[in-house]
Every structure is written in C-alpha cells, then in structure tokens.
Amino acid sequence: MSEGRSTLTLIRAYDKPVQFGFGIAPEADAHLQRAARLVTHREASLAALIDAREAAPGQVETLVAMFKLLFYQGKIAKAESLVRESLTKAALQGGFPSDWHQLDRDSAQWREPRGPARLYLYSLKALAFIRLRQDDREGAREILDTIALIDPEDNVGANVIRELHTGIERDDRYG
C-alpha cells in the first residue's frame, strides 16, 4: 500500500471492529459495526444501515459503508443509488463538480488521503465496478479513464477494476 492511501474495507479480522472510514460519528459507527456483524442477515443488516444513515445523514463515509454492504448482499441497484448519492454529496462537500465528465487533475485535492475528494474517487471506482457487473464495459472504461486522469498514482486501487475489465475484454476476444 502506498503512503497516503486510505483503506475502506469490510474485512473482519479476528472479530475486530471494521474500519469503514475516518471521522465517522460514533453513533453511526456503532450502527455500521452492527450491520457488519449481521451482514448475512439481510433485513437486520439493512435496518442497522438505515440507523447509521439517520445518525449521520450528511456523512459520506456512512454512504460508502452502506453501498459496500448492499453490494456484498447482491443489492446492486440499491448500492448504485447510494454510490450516486455519495458522489453528489462528496462533490458538494469538496466544492467540485459532481459530474465525473467535468473533472480533471486540478478539480480537487485528489491526493489527499481523507476527505471528500478521496471519498468521491472511491465511490467512482465502485460505480466502475457496478458498470462491469451490469455488462456496461464502455461505461466502466470511461469511468476508469477518468479515474486514471485524476488519480494517476492510483491511490484508490482502481487498477484492480481496470485489470478485471481488461480480462473480460480479452476473454471475449479470445474465448
């Protein structure tokens, strides 16, 4: 992992708390931890996610955690809705355009390891993965190209999605 790269994961190691982000309101984090513990119990997990959102409605980190959990539960449409909401909120908080087509290297402080720009990049990476899941390869490629432009150091790990995209394209060409 390169210096300055923040991680937002849902990996539970030795039953320790899950790191969903930085600066999450304690009440919201408690609900997110409950959702992570209940991830295989869809309804209970969803209720905990809703509680987290209500506890910190303006906090993008909560939306990121929510869309990750929903994605892992196979609720792609709901996850995509939250990804789009997180993109909008992060852009508003960061003072840059929410439309990724309008972004360039100077639109925001993309290298900052925390804050709205990083959460935006992370959410944009998630949208690229969702596009792949929806078999919208061109849409995924366009998003990945934008991420490469604004995050050339790949601080959010979008190259993993790009490699997946490349592998899918190669498999289609060569069977």
Backbone bond lengths (Angstrom), bond angles and torsions (degrees), N, CA, C in turn:
res aa  C-N    CA-C-N  psi(-1)  N-CA   C-N-CA  omega(-1)  CA-C   N-CA-C  phi
1 M - - - 1.443 - - 1.518 108.65 -
2 S 1.324 117.30 131.70 1.455 119.87 -178.73 1.518 110.78 -78.26
3 E 1.311 114.68 157.30 1.456 120.49 -179.91 1.524 109.39 -60.87
4 G 1.327 115.91 136.80 1.453 120.34 178.03 1.513 113.88 89.19
5 R 1.300 118.57 -8.58 1.457 120.76 -178.57 1.521 108.23 -80.15
6 S 1.309 115.83 125.26 1.459 119.40 177.40 1.517 108.53 -92.83
7 T 1.299 115.36 150.71 1.447 118.84 178.02 1.512 109.21 -116.63
8 L 1.299 115.28 139.07 1.449 122.79 174.32 1.520 105.10 -128.77
9 T 1.304 116.83 99.82 1.446 119.38 -173.70 1.511 111.49 -125.18
10 L 1.297 114.99 163.94 1.449 122.26 174.81 1.514 110.34 -115.92
11 I 1.301 116.98 26.49 1.456 120.37 -178.95 1.519 108.55 -88.39
12 R 1.301 115.94 124.09 1.455 120.76 178.83 1.524 107.17 -99.16
13 A 1.316 116.09 116.77 1.456 121.30 179.86 1.515 109.02 -111.10
14 Y 1.293 115.58 117.32 1.461 121.10 175.62 1.524 112.28 56.32
15 D 1.317 115.79 37.41 1.456 123.10 175.23 1.527 113.08 58.37
16 K 1.306 116.64 31.79 1.461 121.57 175.71 1.530 108.38 -88.45
17 P 1.336 117.22 161.39 1.468 119.23 177.44 1.531 111.42 -59.04
18 V 1.307 115.68 149.20 1.453 122.39 179.07 1.528 108.55 -84.94
19 Q 1.330 116.98 136.56 1.464 121.60 176.65 1.523 108.01 -89.51
20 F 1.321 116.91 102.27 1.461 121.43 -179.39 1.519 112.72 -89.79
21 G 1.289 117.26 -18.02 1.457 120.62 -177.11 1.510 109.11 165.29
22 F 1.304 114.79 -163.57 1.460 120.80 -176.95 1.521 108.82 -121.27
23 G 1.306 115.98 136.51 1.457 119.84 175.69 1.511 114.63 75.36
24 I 1.306 117.39 22.10 1.463 119.53 177.84 1.520 108.41 -72.20
25 A 1.318 115.74 135.68 1.460 120.94 178.38 1.529 109.02 -54.86
26 P 1.338 118.39 134.94 1.468 121.26 -175.93 1.530 114.13 -53.61
27 E 1.321 117.47 -41.61 1.467 119.56 180.00 1.532 110.51 -64.57
28 A 1.320 116.38 -42.63 1.462 120.18 178.12 1.523 110.46 -64.51
29 D 1.332 117.05 -41.78 1.458 120.56 179.43 1.526 111.14 -61.70
30 A 1.326 117.22 -38.93 1.470 120.17 178.26 1.526 110.43 -60.58
31 H 1.324 116.56 -41.46 1.472 119.93 178.02 1.532 111.00 -67.81
32 L 1.336 116.88 -38.74 1.465 120.15 178.03 1.523 111.26 -64.93
33 Q 1.321 116.84 -39.74 1.468 120.42 177.41 1.530 110.02 -62.25
34 R 1.334 115.65 -40.53 1.471 120.10 177.95 1.528 109.56 -63.79
35 A 1.326 117.16 -42.92 1.465 120.77 178.59 1.528 111.04 -60.90
36 A 1.324 117.09 -40.30 1.468 120.76 179.03 1.525 111.17 -65.24
37 R 1.325 116.27 -40.69 1.473 119.24 178.55 1.529 111.11 -65.33
38 L 1.332 116.08 -29.74 1.463 121.46 -175.81 1.525 112.67 -102.22
39 V 1.325 117.93 16.68 1.459 121.45 -171.30 1.530 113.17 -54.58
40 T 1.313 118.39 -30.14 1.471 120.13 178.99 1.526 112.17 -83.94
41 H 1.305 117.36 -7.17 1.470 122.74 176.67 1.527 107.41 -107.70
42 R 1.315 115.37 88.64 1.462 121.75 -167.77 1.522 114.67 -52.32
43 E 1.316 117.72 -49.68 1.467 119.86 -175.60 1.523 111.50 -66.24
44 A 1.318 117.12 -44.27 1.466 120.68 -179.96 1.527 110.30 -66.54
45 S 1.323 116.53 -39.04 1.458 120.67 178.66 1.528 110.44 -65.09
46 L 1.324 116.54 -43.79 1.459 120.65 178.80 1.527 111.11 -62.25
47 A 1.324 117.03 -40.80 1.472 120.47 177.76 1.527 110.54 -60.69
48 A 1.319 116.95 -41.02 1.467 120.55 178.58 1.529 110.77 -66.29
49 L 1.333 117.20 -37.42 1.464 120.62 177.32 1.526 111.32 -64.10
50 I 1.310 115.52 -42.13 1.467 119.80 178.13 1.525 110.07 -62.99
51 D 1.324 116.43 -41.82 1.471 120.39 176.91 1.532 110.84 -60.76
52 A 1.324 116.91 -40.74 1.469 120.80 179.46 1.522 110.55 -63.27
53 R 1.303 115.92 -43.06 1.466 120.19 -179.69 1.525 111.13 -64.42
54 E 1.318 115.86 -40.66 1.464 119.84 178.69 1.527 111.28 -67.53
55 A 1.318 117.01 -32.22 1.465 120.93 179.96 1.528 111.99 -72.07
56 A 1.323 117.43 -28.48 1.475 121.58 -178.41 1.528 109.45 -143.96
57 P 1.334 117.93 69.37 1.468 120.94 -172.43 1.529 115.38 -62.89
58 G 1.310 118.61 -26.67 1.456 120.14 -178.65 1.508 114.48 -95.75
59 Q 1.310 116.81 2.09 1.457 120.62 -173.34 1.531 110.74 -90.54
60 V 1.320 116.11 113.86 1.463 121.66 -177.30 1.526 110.83 -63.51
61 E 1.329 117.49 -35.23 1.469 120.40 179.95 1.526 111.42 -56.10
62 T 1.330 116.14 -36.18 1.464 119.99 178.88 1.524 110.45 -66.49
63 L 1.328 116.70 -40.98 1.466 120.16 177.37 1.524 111.02 -63.17
64 V 1.334 116.59 -40.84 1.470 120.69 178.97 1.526 109.86 -60.93
65 A 1.314 116.53 -46.86 1.465 119.87 178.57 1.520 110.68 -61.08
66 M 1.323 115.99 -40.83 1.462 119.90 -179.73 1.521 111.59 -63.91
67 F 1.342 117.17 -46.30 1.466 116.81 -177.40 1.514 111.41 -68.59
68 K 1.322 117.70 -30.85 1.465 118.96 176.71 1.522 111.19 -65.56
69 L 1.323 116.57 -47.33 1.461 119.47 179.89 1.524 111.13 -62.81
70 L 1.326 117.61 -43.13 1.464 120.32 178.83 1.526 110.95 -64.03
71 F 1.316 116.85 -39.59 1.456 119.94 178.20 1.522 110.51 -61.65
72 Y 1.332 116.69 -46.05 1.460 120.56 179.50 1.520 112.09 -63.27
73 Q 1.323 116.65 -25.13 1.460 120.68 177.24 1.528 111.54 -85.98
74 G 1.327 117.62 0.67 1.454 121.39 178.18 1.516 114.31 83.68
75 K 1.317 117.77 12.22 1.468 122.10 -179.67 1.528 108.43 -94.22
76 I 1.326 114.87 72.18 1.460 121.67 -171.08 1.526 111.74 -65.42
77 A 1.325 118.24 -44.00 1.468 120.62 -178.56 1.523 111.27 -63.12
78 K 1.321 117.06 -42.95 1.466 120.18 178.12 1.523 110.48 -66.62
79 A 1.320 116.39 -40.13 1.466 120.16 178.06 1.526 110.20 -62.28
80 E 1.327 116.88 -43.77 1.464 119.85 -179.65 1.526 111.42 -62.02
81 S 1.308 116.97 -39.85 1.462 120.54 177.74 1.529 110.90 -59.13
82 L 1.329 116.29 -42.97 1.463 120.34 178.68 1.525 111.96 -70.90
83 V 1.325 117.65 -33.69 1.467 120.64 175.56 1.524 108.87 -60.65
84 R 1.322 116.21 -46.44 1.466 120.12 -179.84 1.530 111.31 -63.04
85 E 1.315 116.24 -40.47 1.460 119.95 177.35 1.529 110.63 -64.44
86 S 1.323 116.97 -40.72 1.471 119.53 179.73 1.527 110.86 -66.65
87 L 1.328 117.92 -36.66 1.462 120.70 176.23 1.529 110.61 -61.41
88 T 1.319 115.90 -45.30 1.466 120.62 -179.88 1.523 111.46 -63.33
89 K 1.338 116.69 -47.61 1.468 120.21 -178.18 1.525 112.05 -67.30
90 A 1.312 117.32 -41.47 1.467 119.84 179.51 1.525 110.29 -63.01
91 A 1.330 116.90 -42.83 1.467 120.40 179.24 1.525 110.88 -63.90
92 L 1.308 116.64 -42.41 1.464 120.56 178.29 1.527 110.62 -61.48
93 Q 1.326 115.91 -46.19 1.464 120.11 179.93 1.527 111.86 -67.36
94 G 1.319 116.95 -32.27 1.463 121.02 -178.11 1.517 114.41 -89.28
95 G 1.332 116.95 -10.64 1.457 120.32 178.48 1.518 114.76 73.75
96 F 1.325 117.74 32.36 1.462 121.78 177.32 1.529 108.65 -129.80
97 P 1.337 118.31 164.32 1.466 120.52 -177.40 1.532 111.95 -61.72
98 S 1.312 115.99 141.37 1.467 119.01 178.23 1.528 111.76 -79.77
99 D 1.326 117.31 -21.20 1.463 121.95 179.17 1.524 109.11 -79.08
100 W 1.321 116.10 112.69 1.459 120.38 -175.43 1.522 113.00 -62.67
101 H 1.329 117.92 -19.90 1.467 120.72 176.98 1.532 111.74 -66.18
102 Q 1.327 116.97 -22.06 1.467 122.15 -175.86 1.528 113.05 -94.38
103 L 1.307 117.67 2.25 1.463 120.74 -173.20 1.525 112.38 -91.97
104 D 1.333 114.28 150.95 1.454 121.29 171.38 1.527 107.91 -144.21
105 R 1.305 116.75 -176.95 1.481 120.69 -176.26 1.514 113.12 -60.26
106 D 1.331 117.15 -25.27 1.457 120.91 -176.32 1.525 113.65 -98.22
107 S 1.308 118.05 3.25 1.469 121.41 -177.99 1.519 112.93 -68.45
108 A 1.318 116.68 -28.63 1.470 121.32 -176.11 1.522 109.11 -158.61
109 Q 1.302 115.35 176.07 1.468 122.33 176.39 1.537 108.39 -86.57
110 W 1.314 116.31 73.45 1.461 121.90 -172.78 1.525 113.08 -64.07
111 R 1.320 117.92 -24.66 1.469 120.37 -176.21 1.520 113.35 -83.27
112 E 1.325 117.50 -11.17 1.465 120.04 178.88 1.528 109.29 -61.74
113 P 1.325 118.05 131.05 1.465 119.91 -176.56 1.525 114.36 -73.84
114 R 1.317 117.01 -14.60 1.465 120.83 179.71 1.523 108.58 -136.54
115 G 1.301 114.91 158.86 1.451 119.32 174.66 1.512 113.22 111.06
116 P 1.328 115.75 -177.08 1.464 121.35 -173.62 1.526 114.72 -58.98
117 A 1.329 117.82 -40.72 1.468 119.05 -178.36 1.525 111.21 -63.60
118 R 1.331 117.59 -42.70 1.467 120.55 179.65 1.529 110.54 -66.41
119 L 1.324 116.83 -40.40 1.462 119.91 178.69 1.525 110.82 -66.32
120 Y 1.324 116.87 -35.30 1.456 120.88 175.70 1.530 109.99 -62.78
121 L 1.327 116.56 -49.38 1.468 120.49 178.94 1.525 111.59 -58.33
122 Y 1.309 115.36 -43.54 1.455 119.79 -179.58 1.529 110.42 -62.64
123 S 1.330 116.43 -41.86 1.464 120.90 178.99 1.523 111.00 -68.07
124 L 1.328 116.95 -37.42 1.461 120.48 178.12 1.530 110.56 -64.63
125 K 1.307 116.41 -39.26 1.469 120.84 175.20 1.532 109.84 -60.26
126 A 1.319 116.79 -42.36 1.469 120.53 178.11 1.523 110.74 -62.48
127 L 1.330 117.07 -39.41 1.461 120.17 178.64 1.529 110.62 -64.22
128 A 1.317 117.61 -38.13 1.470 120.44 176.77 1.525 110.42 -61.44
129 F 1.324 116.67 -42.27 1.461 120.20 179.09 1.529 110.95 -65.77
130 I 1.314 116.48 -40.47 1.467 120.28 176.91 1.521 109.84 -61.47
131 R 1.331 117.40 -42.07 1.468 120.18 177.72 1.537 110.40 -58.55
132 L 1.322 116.88 -41.74 1.468 119.28 177.01 1.517 110.98 -62.12
133 R 1.316 116.80 -44.11 1.466 120.88 178.90 1.525 111.54 -60.93
134 Q 1.323 116.45 -30.65 1.465 121.52 179.22 1.529 111.69 -87.74
135 D 1.315 116.77 6.46 1.463 124.57 -178.18 1.530 112.46 61.05
136 D 1.329 116.58 29.81 1.465 122.60 174.34 1.527 107.03 -99.84
137 R 1.306 115.64 76.17 1.463 120.78 -174.83 1.521 112.64 -66.82
138 E 1.323 116.00 -37.84 1.464 119.28 178.93 1.528 110.26 -64.85
139 G 1.325 117.15 -43.75 1.464 120.67 177.07 1.517 111.54 -61.06
140 A 1.323 116.46 -42.04 1.469 120.71 177.98 1.521 110.67 -62.96
141 R 1.330 116.75 -44.09 1.464 120.57 -179.16 1.524 111.29 -62.59
142 E 1.333 117.09 -41.96 1.466 120.16 178.95 1.528 111.10 -61.13
143 I 1.313 116.38 -43.25 1.468 120.35 178.58 1.526 109.87 -64.60
144 L 1.323 116.87 -45.41 1.466 120.58 179.91 1.525 111.76 -62.21
145 D 1.333 116.94 -36.16 1.465 120.01 177.08 1.527 110.88 -64.92
146 T 1.326 116.67 -39.33 1.468 119.94 177.19 1.518 110.65 -65.41
147 I 1.319 116.86 -43.36 1.469 119.77 178.46 1.528 110.00 -60.66
148 A 1.324 117.56 -42.33 1.469 120.68 178.98 1.527 111.28 -62.22
149 L 1.321 116.92 -34.02 1.459 121.23 178.63 1.526 111.58 -69.48
150 I 1.321 116.92 -45.27 1.470 119.37 -174.00 1.525 113.26 -92.07
151 D 1.319 117.14 -16.23 1.469 121.64 178.28 1.532 109.19 -133.53
152 P 1.343 117.44 63.74 1.471 119.64 -175.51 1.523 113.75 -63.80
153 E 1.322 117.48 -21.97 1.462 120.44 177.16 1.527 111.29 -79.76
154 D 1.319 117.00 -7.04 1.466 124.12 -179.76 1.528 112.07 56.61
155 N 1.301 115.64 50.75 1.460 120.97 179.16 1.521 113.34 -66.10
156 V 1.337 117.75 -23.47 1.467 119.59 -179.98 1.525 113.01 -99.31
157 G 1.317 117.34 3.03 1.461 119.90 175.58 1.518 114.92 74.02
158 A 1.318 117.44 31.01 1.464 120.84 179.99 1.523 112.60 -68.73
159 N 1.336 117.81 -17.95 1.463 119.39 178.84 1.525 112.23 -62.32
160 V 1.315 117.39 -24.88 1.465 120.10 175.49 1.527 109.41 -62.33
161 I 1.322 116.64 -43.42 1.468 121.15 178.86 1.528 109.54 -69.98
162 R 1.325 116.86 -39.16 1.466 120.14 178.21 1.535 110.65 -61.94
163 E 1.321 117.68 -42.40 1.466 120.88 178.23 1.526 111.11 -64.23
164 L 1.310 116.83 -38.65 1.461 120.51 176.00 1.526 109.72 -62.65
165 H 1.325 116.70 -45.52 1.464 122.25 177.92 1.529 110.31 -58.65
166 T 1.320 116.84 -47.04 1.462 121.68 179.50 1.525 110.84 -61.64
167 G 1.321 117.10 -41.63 1.461 121.20 178.65 1.519 112.50 -63.00
168 I 1.322 116.64 -40.96 1.466 120.94 178.25 1.521 110.02 -64.20
169 E 1.328 116.03 -45.02 1.467 120.32 178.92 1.531 110.86 -61.53
170 R 1.323 116.81 -42.95 1.466 121.61 -179.58 1.529 110.38 -64.71
171 D 1.329 116.74 -43.51 1.464 120.19 179.32 1.519 111.50 -60.88
172 D 1.327 116.87 -38.15 1.461 120.12 178.92 1.523 111.77 -67.66
173 R 1.320 116.34 -36.89 1.467 119.85 -178.84 1.519 112.38 -72.79
174 Y 1.333 115.58 -39.19 1.464 119.20 -171.91 1.518 113.82 -110.63
175 G 1.337 115.72 1.23 1.455 121.34 174.99 1.454 114.94 65.24
